[in-house]
Amino acid sequence: MEQKGNKRKARWRPRAVKCLACGQDFIAETPFLRVCPLCKESEEWQSGDCDIALHPIAANDNDAF
């Protein structure tokens, strides 16, 4: 008979993640924080006219050509 292990939810610990807007590393305090504070302060982000993939890494194949 298979025993069910003690599955505890992993607790989030602040860690370095890449900002989805600029691509820079920053410390995320929660798992839902994916845009750095500097980008959130930008006029573009606050206007609501911000693309998530702004960093120089090609977002799709069309950007590579």
Secondary structure, DSSP 8 states (H G I E B T S, - for coil): --------------EEEE-TTT--EEEESSTT--S-HHHHHSHHHHHT---S--SSS-SSGGGG-
